[in-house]
Amino acid sequence: MSSNPDALLGPAEIRELAAALNVRPTKQRGQNFVIDANTVRRIVRTADVRPDDVVVEVGPGLGSLTLALLEVADRVTAVEIDDTLASALPATVAARMPDRADRFALVHSDAMQVTELPGPPPTALVANLPYNVAVPVLLHMLEHFPTIERTLVMVQAEVADRLAAPPGSKVYGVPSVKANWYAEVKRAGSIGRTVFWPAPNVDSGLVALTRRSEPLKTTATRREVFAVVDAAFAQRRKTLRAALAGWAGSAAAAETALVAAGVSPQARGESLTVEEFTRIAENKVGAEGKAGAEGETGTEGETGTDRTAPAAPAAPAGQDAPARDA
């Protein structure tokens, strides 16, 4: 375990690296680099990273969080889409933490395309994710890497609130339910704007996810359950009887499934737990348009989409998304 305080990157080192690489943080990819060593160490502590952990990091950028993770974890694998940043990161690790460089691996790829990683399977996911791709990337990683037990992501505060929202909350929606399919989700803190370069125009939040020790017991598939979730929130102001009519084939068929699941047809999606959505999926009647054929498109005009087929490249990050680098 490295304990050299000079190994981490501060404001001067970040700017020097960026200048040497001719990297200018872009709004297109949400590049706001973390320049505070205390912040990345706080993220590692909050993530409960342990000496035997194999951590996967998405969007390492210039390596601020990468180096802090390497101080503690057994191994770190970073997934970076940017050509320049991906080519530079191994050299940064080797120069600043040579005793840990053999425990670092880089995957130069779009995280939405990654379905396997080199080395031992990951036990933890720690990442600083741009706004527009945060939810799809998170769900993709949880789906394809079931060995990930603990996750901590830094996202725009609004996204953090949505991910951790309980049923009945005004911001409870597709991301909340789908994240809860995999894990227990909670807010784990806030991050100010001044620790980034350049400083974003939004606040950031930490979200911690602990994978369920046992998957939800259901005869429905994940795709079938997610199809119900997508349909329910596509028209979230409507009652479930009306919102699920397309999914079920008719309003009457939707009511039948809802009653069989023990859910009021007059309820709305924002009041249901993931377990209730699961029961609805189990009680769909008939084979026509079987659940799971739906649910491949996003809802609410946002990033709650489940991806099970090979994914298209991730969309550019939002203009004020905090940090591809952490």
C-alpha positions as CSV (number, residue, x, y, z in Angstrom):
1,M,0.0,0.0,0.0
2,S,1.4,3.4,-1.0
3,S,1.3,6.2,1.4
4,N,3.3,8.8,-0.4
5,P,1.3,12.1,-0.3
6,D,3.2,13.4,-3.3
7,A,1.9,10.6,-5.5
8,L,-1.5,12.2,-5.8
9,L,-2.4,15.0,-8.2
10,G,-3.0,18.5,-7.1
11,P,-4.1,21.6,-9.1
12,A,-0.6,22.3,-10.4
13,E,0.0,18.7,-11.5
14,I,-3.4,18.5,-13.2
15,R,-2.7,21.6,-15.2
16,E,0.8,20.5,-16.1
17,L,-0.4,17.2,-17.3
18,A,-3.2,18.8,-19.3
19,A,-0.8,21.2,-20.9
20,A,1.7,18.5,-21.8
21,L,-1.0,16.5,-23.4
22,N,-2.6,19.5,-25.0
23,V,-5.8,18.5,-23.3
24,R,-8.5,21.1,-22.9
25,P,-11.4,20.0,-20.7
26,T,-14.5,19.8,-23.0
27,K,-18.1,20.2,-22.2
28,Q,-19.0,17.6,-24.8
29,R,-17.5,14.9,-22.6
30,G,-18.2,16.5,-19.3
31,Q,-14.5,16.8,-18.5
32,N,-14.1,18.6,-15.2
33,F,-11.0,17.2,-13.5
34,V,-10.8,16.8,-9.8
35,I,-7.8,18.8,-8.5
36,D,-8.1,18.1,-4.7
37,A,-6.3,15.1,-3.1
38,N,-8.4,15.2,0.0
39,T,-11.5,14.8,-2.2
40,V,-10.3,11.7,-4.0
41,R,-9.2,10.1,-0.7
42,R,-12.6,10.9,0.8
43,I,-14.2,9.1,-2.2
44,V,-12.0,6.1,-1.6
45,R,-12.9,6.0,2.1
46,T,-16.6,6.5,1.4
47,A,-16.5,3.7,-1.2
48,D,-15.1,1.4,1.6
49,V,-12.3,0.3,-0.7
50,R,-10.3,-2.5,0.9
51,P,-6.8,-3.9,0.5
52,D,-8.1,-7.1,-1.2
53,D,-10.5,-5.2,-3.6
54,V,-10.3,-5.3,-7.4
55,V,-11.7,-2.0,-8.4
56,V,-13.0,-1.0,-11.8
57,E,-13.0,2.8,-12.5
58,V,-14.9,4.3,-15.4
59,G,-13.6,7.6,-16.9
60,P,-10.3,8.0,-15.1
61,G,-9.3,11.1,-17.1
62,L,-5.9,12.3,-15.9
63,G,-5.8,9.8,-13.0
64,S,-6.6,11.7,-9.8
65,L,-9.0,9.1,-8.5
66,T,-7.0,6.2,-10.1
67,L,-3.9,7.0,-7.9
68,A,-6.0,7.3,-4.8
69,L,-7.6,3.9,-5.5
70,L,-4.2,2.3,-6.1
71,E,-3.1,3.5,-2.6
72,V,-5.6,1.1,-1.1
73,A,-6.9,-1.5,-3.5
74,D,-5.2,-4.7,-4.6
75,R,-5.8,-3.9,-8.3
76,V,-7.4,-1.1,-10.3
77,T,-8.7,-1.4,-13.9
78,A,-9.6,1.8,-15.5
79,V,-11.9,2.1,-18.6
80,E,-11.3,5.3,-20.6
81,I,-12.8,6.2,-24.0
82,D,-10.7,9.3,-24.8
83,D,-7.7,8.4,-26.9
84,T,-5.3,11.0,-25.5
85,L,-6.2,10.3,-21.9
86,A,-6.1,6.6,-22.3
87,S,-2.6,6.7,-23.8
88,A,-1.2,8.9,-21.1
89,L,-2.6,7.3,-17.9
90,P,-0.3,4.2,-17.7
91,A,2.7,6.5,-17.8
92,T,1.3,8.8,-15.1
93,V,0.7,5.8,-12.8
94,A,4.2,4.4,-13.5
95,A,5.8,7.8,-12.8
96,R,3.9,8.7,-9.7
97,M,3.3,5.3,-8.1
98,P,5.9,2.9,-9.6
99,D,5.5,0.4,-6.8
100,R,1.9,-0.1,-7.7
101,A,2.1,0.2,-11.5
102,D,1.9,-3.6,-12.0
103,R,-1.4,-3.6,-10.2
104,F,-3.0,-1.2,-12.7
105,A,-4.6,-2.1,-16.1
106,L,-6.2,0.2,-18.7
107,V,-9.1,-0.7,-21.0
108,H,-9.3,1.8,-23.9
109,S,-13.0,1.6,-24.7
110,D,-16.4,3.0,-24.3
111,A,-17.7,1.6,-21.0
112,M,-21.0,0.8,-22.6
113,Q,-19.2,-1.7,-24.9
114,V,-17.3,-3.4,-22.1
115,T,-18.5,-6.8,-21.1
116,E,-15.3,-8.3,-19.8
117,L,-12.2,-7.0,-18.0
118,P,-8.6,-8.3,-17.8
119,G,-7.4,-9.9,-14.6
120,P,-9.5,-11.0,-11.6
121,P,-13.2,-10.1,-11.6
122,P,-14.0,-6.7,-10.1
123,T,-15.3,-6.5,-6.5
124,A,-16.0,-2.8,-6.5
125,L,-16.9,0.0,-8.9
126,V,-15.8,3.6,-8.2
127,A,-16.3,6.2,-10.8
128,N,-17.0,9.9,-11.5
129,L,-19.6,9.8,-14.3
130,P,-20.7,12.5,-16.7
131,Y,-24.4,13.4,-16.4
132,N,-25.8,12.1,-19.7
133,V,-24.2,8.7,-19.5
134,A,-24.2,8.1,-15.7
135,V,-27.3,5.9,-15.4
136,P,-26.8,3.8,-18.5
137,V,-23.1,3.2,-17.6
138,L,-24.0,2.3,-14.0
139,L,-26.7,-0.2,-15.0
140,H,-24.5,-1.7,-17.7
141,M,-21.7,-2.3,-15.3
142,L,-24.0,-3.8,-12.6
143,E,-25.6,-6.1,-15.2
144,H,-22.4,-7.4,-16.8
145,F,-20.2,-7.6,-13.7
146,P,-22.2,-9.4,-11.0
147,T,-19.1,-9.8,-8.9
148,I,-19.2,-6.0,-8.1
149,E,-20.4,-6.0,-4.5
150,R,-19.9,-2.3,-3.7
151,T,-20.3,0.8,-5.9
152,L,-19.7,4.5,-5.3
153,V,-20.4,6.9,-8.1
154,M,-20.0,10.7,-8.2
155,V,-22.7,12.2,-10.5
156,Q,-24.5,15.5,-10.8
157,A,-26.5,16.1,-7.6
158,E,-29.8,15.8,-9.4
159,V,-28.9,12.4,-10.7
160,A,-27.7,11.3,-7.3
161,D,-31.1,12.3,-5.9
162,R,-33.0,10.4,-8.6
163,L,-30.9,7.2,-8.1
164,A,-31.4,7.2,-4.3
165,A,-35.0,8.3,-4.3
166,P,-37.5,6.1,-2.4
167,P,-41.0,5.3,-3.7
168,G,-43.3,8.2,-3.3
169,S,-40.7,10.8,-4.0
170,K,-41.2,13.3,-6.7
171,V,-37.9,12.4,-8.3
172,Y,-38.4,8.6,-8.0
173,G,-38.3,7.1,-11.5
174,V,-36.7,4.7,-13.9
175,P,-33.2,5.1,-12.5
176,S,-34.4,4.6,-9.0
177,V,-36.2,1.4,-9.7
178,K,-33.6,-0.1,-12.0
179,A,-30.7,0.6,-9.6
180,N,-32.7,-0.9,-6.8
181,W,-33.2,-4.1,-8.9
182,Y,-29.5,-4.7,-8.4
183,A,-28.6,-3.1,-5.1
184,E,-29.5,-1.1,-2.0
185,V,-29.0,2.5,-2.9
186,K,-28.3,5.6,-0.8
187,R,-26.9,9.1,-0.9
188,A,-23.4,9.1,0.4
189,G,-22.5,12.8,0.5
190,S,-22.1,15.9,-1.6
191,I,-19.1,17.4,-3.5
192,G,-18.6,21.1,-4.0
193,R,-17.8,22.8,-7.3
194,T,-14.4,24.2,-6.3
195,V,-12.6,20.8,-6.3
196,F,-13.0,20.6,-10.1
197,W,-11.0,22.2,-12.9
198,P,-12.8,23.9,-14.6
199,A,-15.5,24.4,-11.9
200,P,-18.8,23.1,-13.2
201,N,-22.1,25.0,-12.9
202,V,-23.7,22.2,-10.9
203,D,-23.2,20.5,-7.7
204,S,-22.2,16.8,-7.4
205,G,-23.3,14.0,-5.2
206,L,-22.1,10.6,-4.1
207,V,-24.3,7.5,-4.4
208,A,-23.4,4.2,-2.7
209,L,-24.8,0.9,-3.9
210,T,-24.5,-2.4,-2.1
211,R,-25.5,-5.3,-4.3
212,R,-28.3,-7.4,-3.0
213,S,-26.9,-10.5,-1.3
214,E,-29.6,-12.5,-3.1
215,P,-31.3,-11.5,-6.4
216,L,-35.0,-10.7,-6.3
217,K,-36.9,-14.0,-6.4
218,T,-39.1,-13.9,-9.4
219,T,-40.2,-15.9,-12.4
220,A,-40.0,-12.8,-14.6
221,T,-36.7,-11.9,-16.3
222,R,-35.0,-8.6,-15.7
223,R,-35.9,-7.4,-19.2
224,E,-39.6,-8.2,-18.5
225,V,-39.5,-6.3,-15.2
226,F,-37.7,-3.3,-16.8
227,A,-40.3,-3.2,-19.6
228,V,-43.0,-2.6,-16.9
229,V,-40.9,0.1,-15.3
230,D,-40.3,1.8,-18.6
231,A,-44.0,1.7,-19.5
232,A,-45.1,2.9,-16.1
233,F,-42.9,6.0,-16.1
234,A,-43.3,6.9,-19.8
235,Q,-46.7,8.4,-18.8
236,R,-46.1,8.8,-15.1
237,R,-49.1,11.1,-14.5
238,K,-51.5,8.4,-15.6
239,T,-52.8,5.6,-13.5
240,L,-51.0,2.3,-14.0
241,R,-54.2,0.9,-15.6
242,A,-53.8,3.5,-18.4
243,A,-50.0,3.7,-18.4
244,L,-49.6,-0.1,-18.8
245,A,-52.3,-0.5,-21.4
246,G,-49.8,-0.6,-24.2
247,W,-47.5,-3.0,-22.4
248,A,-50.3,-5.4,-21.5
249,G,-52.3,-5.1,-24.7
250,S,-55.2,-3.2,-23.3
251,A,-56.3,-1.3,-20.2
252,A,-58.4,-4.3,-19.1
253,A,-55.4,-6.6,-19.4
254,A,-53.3,-4.2,-17.5
255,E,-55.9,-4.1,-14.7
256,T,-56.0,-7.9,-14.6
257,A,-52.2,-8.0,-14.1
258,L,-52.2,-5.3,-11.5
259,V,-55.0,-6.9,-9.5
260,A,-53.2,-10.2,-9.6
261,A,-50.1,-8.5,-8.4
262,G,-51.9,-6.9,-5.5
263,V,-51.4,-3.4,-6.9
264,S,-54.2,-0.9,-7.2
265,P,-55.0,-0.1,-10.9
266,Q,-55.4,3.5,-9.8
267,A,-51.9,3.7,-8.4
268,R,-49.1,5.5,-10.2
269,G,-45.6,4.2,-10.9
270,E,-43.9,6.6,-8.6
271,S,-45.5,4.8,-5.6
272,L,-44.3,1.3,-6.4
273,T,-41.4,-0.6,-5.1
274,V,-39.2,-2.7,-7.4
275,E,-40.8,-5.8,-5.8
276,E,-44.2,-4.6,-6.9
277,F,-43.0,-4.0,-10.4
278,T,-41.7,-7.5,-10.4
279,R,-45.0,-9.0,-9.4
280,I,-46.8,-7.1,-12.2
281,A,-44.3,-8.5,-14.7
282,E,-45.0,-12.0,-13.4
283,N,-48.7,-11.6,-13.9
284,K,-48.8,-10.4,-17.5
285,V,-51.4,-12.4,-19.3
286,G,-50.9,-13.9,-22.8
287,A,-47.9,-14.3,-25.0
288,E,-48.6,-11.6,-27.6
289,G,-46.0,-8.8,-27.3
290,K,-44.3,-10.7,-24.4
291,A,-42.8,-8.4,-21.8
292,G,-39.1,-7.9,-22.5
293,A,-39.7,-7.1,-26.2
294,E,-40.4,-3.7,-24.8
295,G,-38.3,-1.6,-22.5
296,E,-35.3,-1.1,-24.8
297,T,-36.0,2.6,-25.2
298,G,-35.5,5.3,-22.5
299,T,-38.3,7.1,-20.7
300,E,-38.9,10.5,-19.3
301,G,-36.4,11.7,-21.9
302,E,-33.6,10.6,-19.7
303,T,-31.0,8.0,-19.1
304,G,-32.9,5.2,-17.4
305,T,-32.7,2.8,-20.3
306,D,-31.8,-0.8,-19.7
307,R,-29.3,-2.1,-22.2
308,T,-29.2,-5.8,-22.9
309,A,-28.3,-5.9,-26.6
310,P,-24.9,-4.6,-27.8
311,A,-25.0,-1.0,-27.0
312,A,-24.4,2.0,-29.2
313,P,-21.6,4.3,-28.2
314,A,-22.5,6.4,-25.2
315,A,-24.0,9.8,-25.9
316,P,-21.8,12.9,-25.2
317,A,-21.9,14.1,-21.7
318,G,-24.0,17.1,-20.6
319,Q,-22.4,20.5,-20.7
320,D,-22.2,20.9,-17.0
321,A,-21.5,17.3,-16.1
322,P,-18.9,17.0,-13.4
323,A,-15.9,15.1,-14.3
324,R,-14.7,12.3,-16.4
325,D,-11.7,12.6,-14.2
326,A,-11.9,12.1,-10.5
